[in-house]
Every structure is written in C-alpha cells, then in structure tokens.
Amino acid sequence: MSEQIALPSAVVIALWLNAARSGAVSKTDAANAVEVITEQFGMLSEGPDGTVNSSPWQDLVDVVLQESTPVAVALPVDGDPAGIPSQVLTQIDRDFGVVAISNSALLVKRRGGSWFMIQSTNKVVHHDLNQTRRILLEQIELASKQLSASELTGEQSHIRAALEAFRSIHLPPHLSKRSTDALEMAARVLIVAKGAISDSIAIHSPSLDRSRIAILEKLALESRYVLQSVVTN
C-alpha cells in the first residue's frame, strides 16, 4: 500500500464506518477493514494522566453506531482547515485526512505515525456526493476551456507516473459504481491539479499564470469536496 497512491486513508475509513452504521457491512468487517487501512491493531487514546491506551477497532465501530449522525471527513490543507482546529492541525499528518466521529471527537494520524482518537470540538461538515460531483464536473469543463486557451508549458512525467500508481483499494463492497467512479475521478483530478500547479507555467504572461494557478486550485478544492462526501448511497 505504501508504494501506491491511493485515496486518503480517512476517506476509506469513513466509508467503512458509515457502511457499518447503515448496516451495509457487518461491524466485524468494518473493524477488520480499518485495521488493514491503518496498519494498526487498535485505536489509541491518551488518558488524563498522559498514558496511551489501546482499544480494539470494534470499539470505534460501536461508538459510531451510537452517534446520531454519520461520520464525516476533513482533508485540511494550507488555507483550508476543513473544520479542524488549529491546535489539532499542528499535531497530525494531514496527508491521511481526519475522520470526524462527531462534532467533539476526531480520529487522526499523528505525526509520530499512529492513529489516535482525540476529543476535540470541530466543525467538519457533511458533503453531498451528488452535489459535489456535479460541481466538480462543471469545474472540469470550465477549466478545460480556460486552460486550453492559454499557452502552457511544463513537465508531465510526474503527473503521468502518479496517475499510473493510483489505486482505489479497500473500498466497501456495497458502494455503487457511480459513487466509486466519483471518488476515483476526484482523486485523479486532484493528482493532476496539484501536479500542474507546480509543473506547468504560462511562461509569456504573468497574468495568465496567475489565472492558471487559480483555476487549478479551484479544481483541487472541488476534488477535495467530492472526496469528503463519504455519506453515499
């Protein structure tokens, strides 16, 4: 898994947890999937005295089933904390994303490399997949027209290599093809947008280059919104 580019771990974890919550998969299957995704035997947490405690992933699934709303996902980046408090952002590896179990509990991967459940008030929101997918498709069409009219130059090999390495793995079996395709499309568009920001340039026009960056950043933003739409049919 580490040699592949995949969906952010928090996205896939949240899909499994919400699948268990809806009854689409068993609690055991969800717990086993989270163990595989995290490559960690259990969920860690800190006690009041600072000691680190471990509990089985089954306990996390049980917590999710008791919540009144599905879990949500945040994919924070510079300039967009996605509802995650700043004091949490300094502690975590943002590349893996964050699972909001509730508005007061987060599952995060700390910079030390382990997944922890932490108590933290947050403002992570639920996104609707149908809406975010529609907006992303509109943005892709608009970006294609705008960028094709610009004289861009750049290196494409890094983007091609990343796209070839991308794999959507460990997804719950109940997901519809429409949902799976939307998530994979968003992941691939995000790879292209992020790569093109750094690997292309409108060399003869500073204003066109600023426009290029703005267009690509908007594509990346809408792609993240789709990936955060983990409450699917």
C-alpha positions as CSV (number, residue, x, y, z in Angstrom):
1,M,0.0,0.0,0.0
2,S,2.8,2.4,0.8
3,E,4.1,2.1,-2.7
4,Q,0.8,3.1,-4.3
5,I,-1.0,6.4,-4.4
6,A,-4.5,5.8,-3.0
7,L,-7.5,7.6,-1.7
8,P,-6.7,9.3,1.6
9,S,-7.0,6.8,4.5
10,A,-9.5,8.9,6.3
11,V,-11.9,8.7,3.3
12,V,-11.8,4.9,3.1
13,I,-12.1,4.5,6.9
14,A,-15.1,6.8,7.0
15,L,-16.7,4.9,4.1
16,W,-16.4,1.6,6.1
17,L,-17.6,3.2,9.3
18,N,-20.7,4.6,7.6
19,A,-21.3,1.4,5.8
20,A,-21.4,-0.4,9.2
21,R,-23.7,2.3,10.6
22,S,-26.2,1.8,7.7
23,G,-26.0,-2.0,8.0
24,A,-24.4,-2.4,4.6
25,V,-21.5,-4.3,6.2
26,S,-21.0,-6.1,9.5
27,K,-19.4,-4.4,12.5
28,T,-16.6,-7.1,12.3
29,D,-16.0,-6.4,8.6
30,A,-15.7,-2.7,9.3
31,A,-13.3,-3.1,12.2
32,N,-11.2,-5.5,10.2
33,A,-11.1,-3.1,7.2
34,V,-10.0,-0.2,9.5
35,E,-7.2,-2.4,10.9
36,V,-6.0,-3.1,7.4
37,I,-6.2,0.5,6.3
38,T,-4.4,1.9,9.3
39,E,-1.9,-1.0,9.6
40,Q,-2.6,-0.7,13.3
41,F,-4.1,-3.3,15.6
42,G,-6.2,-0.9,17.7
43,M,-7.3,2.6,18.3
44,L,-5.0,4.7,20.6
45,S,-6.1,7.4,23.0
46,E,-4.5,9.3,25.8
47,G,-5.7,9.1,29.4
48,P,-6.0,12.0,31.8
49,D,-2.5,11.2,33.1
50,G,-1.0,11.2,29.6
51,T,-0.8,7.4,29.4
52,V,-1.5,5.9,26.0
53,N,-4.3,3.4,25.9
54,S,-5.3,0.9,23.2
55,S,-8.7,-0.5,22.4
56,P,-9.9,-2.7,19.5
57,W,-11.3,-1.1,16.4
58,Q,-14.5,-2.8,17.2
59,D,-14.9,-0.2,20.0
60,L,-14.7,2.6,17.4
61,V,-17.4,0.9,15.3
62,D,-19.6,0.6,18.4
63,V,-19.1,4.4,19.1
64,V,-20.0,5.2,15.5
65,L,-23.2,3.2,15.7
66,Q,-24.3,5.1,18.8
67,E,-23.9,8.5,17.2
68,S,-26.9,10.3,15.8
69,T,-25.2,11.3,12.5
70,P,-22.7,9.5,10.2
71,V,-19.0,10.2,10.4
72,A,-17.5,12.9,8.2
73,V,-14.1,13.5,6.7
74,A,-11.8,16.5,6.6
75,L,-8.9,16.9,4.2
76,P,-7.2,20.0,5.6
77,V,-4.7,21.9,3.5
78,D,-2.9,25.3,3.8
79,G,-5.6,27.9,3.8
80,D,-8.5,25.5,4.3
81,P,-8.6,23.8,7.7
82,A,-11.8,22.0,6.7
83,G,-13.3,22.5,10.2
84,I,-10.2,21.2,12.1
85,P,-9.0,23.4,15.0
86,S,-5.5,24.8,14.5
87,Q,-4.2,23.1,17.7
88,V,-5.1,19.8,16.1
89,L,-3.5,20.6,12.7
90,T,-0.1,21.1,14.3
91,Q,-0.2,17.5,15.7
92,I,-1.3,15.5,12.7
93,D,-0.2,14.2,9.3
94,R,-2.6,15.9,7.1
95,D,-1.9,13.7,4.1
96,F,-4.0,11.0,5.6
97,G,-7.0,13.2,6.4
98,V,-9.2,13.3,9.5
99,V,-12.3,11.3,10.4
100,A,-14.8,13.3,12.4
101,I,-16.6,10.7,14.6
102,S,-18.8,13.5,16.0
103,N,-18.5,17.3,16.5
104,S,-16.4,16.6,19.6
105,A,-14.3,13.6,18.6
106,L,-11.7,13.0,15.8
107,L,-9.7,10.1,14.6
108,V,-6.3,11.4,13.4
109,K,-2.9,10.1,12.4
110,R,-0.3,11.9,14.5
111,R,3.0,12.9,13.0
112,G,4.6,10.1,15.0
113,G,2.8,7.6,12.8
114,S,-0.1,6.2,14.9
115,W,-3.8,6.7,14.7
116,F,-5.4,8.3,17.8
117,M,-8.9,9.1,18.9
118,I,-8.9,12.6,20.4
119,Q,-11.5,14.7,22.0
120,S,-11.7,18.0,20.1
121,T,-14.6,20.3,19.2
122,N,-14.7,20.6,15.4
123,K,-16.7,22.0,12.6
124,V,-16.3,19.3,10.0
125,V,-19.3,19.2,7.7
126,H,-21.0,16.5,5.7
127,H,-20.9,16.9,1.9
128,D,-23.5,15.6,-0.5
129,L,-21.9,13.4,-3.2
130,N,-24.4,14.2,-5.9
131,Q,-23.9,17.9,-5.4
132,T,-20.1,17.9,-5.1
133,R,-19.8,15.5,-8.1
134,R,-21.9,17.8,-10.3
135,I,-19.9,20.9,-9.3
136,L,-16.6,19.1,-10.0
137,L,-17.8,18.1,-13.5
138,E,-18.8,21.7,-14.2
139,Q,-15.4,22.9,-13.0
140,I,-13.5,20.3,-15.1
141,E,-15.4,21.5,-18.2
142,L,-14.7,25.2,-17.4
143,A,-11.1,24.6,-16.6
144,S,-10.5,22.6,-19.8
145,K,-11.8,25.5,-21.8
146,Q,-9.8,28.2,-20.0
147,L,-6.6,26.3,-19.8
148,S,-6.7,25.1,-23.4
149,A,-6.8,28.8,-24.4
150,S,-3.6,29.5,-22.5
151,E,-0.1,28.8,-23.9
152,L,1.1,26.5,-21.1
153,T,4.4,24.6,-21.0
154,G,5.5,22.1,-18.4
155,E,6.7,18.6,-17.4
156,Q,4.0,15.9,-17.4
157,S,6.0,12.8,-16.5
158,H,5.5,13.2,-12.7
159,I,1.7,13.5,-13.2
160,R,1.6,10.5,-15.5
161,A,3.5,8.4,-13.0
162,A,1.3,9.4,-10.2
163,L,-1.9,8.6,-12.2
164,E,-0.4,5.2,-13.1
165,A,0.4,4.5,-9.5
166,F,-3.1,5.4,-8.2
167,R,-5.2,2.5,-6.9
168,S,-8.6,2.7,-5.2
169,I,-8.2,-0.1,-2.6
170,H,-10.1,-1.4,0.4
171,L,-13.4,0.2,-0.6
172,P,-16.6,-1.3,0.9
173,P,-18.3,-3.7,-1.5
174,H,-21.7,-2.1,-1.2
175,L,-20.7,1.2,-2.9
176,S,-22.4,1.9,-6.1
177,K,-20.3,2.2,-9.3
178,R,-21.5,5.8,-9.5
179,S,-20.1,6.5,-6.1
180,T,-16.9,4.7,-6.7
181,D,-16.3,6.3,-10.0
182,A,-16.9,9.8,-8.5
183,L,-14.4,9.2,-5.7
184,E,-11.8,7.8,-8.2
185,M,-12.4,10.7,-10.6
186,A,-11.9,13.2,-7.8
187,A,-8.7,11.6,-6.7
188,R,-7.3,11.6,-10.2
189,V,-8.3,15.2,-10.8
190,L,-6.7,16.2,-7.6
191,I,-3.4,14.5,-8.6
192,V,-3.5,16.3,-12.0
193,A,-4.4,19.7,-10.4
194,K,-1.7,19.5,-7.7
195,G,0.9,18.4,-10.2
196,A,0.0,21.0,-12.8
197,I,0.3,23.8,-10.2
198,S,3.9,23.1,-9.7
199,D,4.9,21.5,-13.1
200,S,3.3,23.9,-15.6
201,I,3.6,27.6,-16.4
202,A,2.2,30.3,-18.7
203,I,5.7,31.4,-19.5
204,H,4.9,34.5,-21.6
205,S,2.2,36.1,-19.3
206,P,2.3,36.6,-15.6
207,S,-1.5,37.4,-15.6
208,L,-2.3,34.1,-17.4
209,D,-0.1,32.2,-15.0
210,R,-1.9,33.7,-12.0
211,S,-5.2,32.6,-13.7
212,R,-3.8,29.1,-14.3
213,I,-3.0,28.7,-10.6
214,A,-6.4,30.0,-9.6
215,I,-8.2,27.6,-11.9
216,L,-6.1,24.6,-10.8
217,E,-6.6,25.5,-7.1
218,K,-10.4,25.6,-7.7
219,L,-10.2,22.2,-9.3
220,A,-8.3,20.8,-6.3
221,L,-10.8,22.3,-3.9
222,E,-13.8,20.8,-5.7
223,S,-12.0,17.5,-5.9
224,R,-11.4,17.5,-2.1
225,Y,-15.1,18.2,-1.6
226,V,-16.0,15.1,-3.6
227,L,-13.5,13.0,-1.6
228,Q,-15.1,14.3,1.6
229,S,-18.5,13.2,0.5
230,V,-18.4,9.9,2.4
231,V,-22.1,9.5,3.1
232,T,-23.0,7.7,-0.1
233,N,-25.9,5.6,-1.3
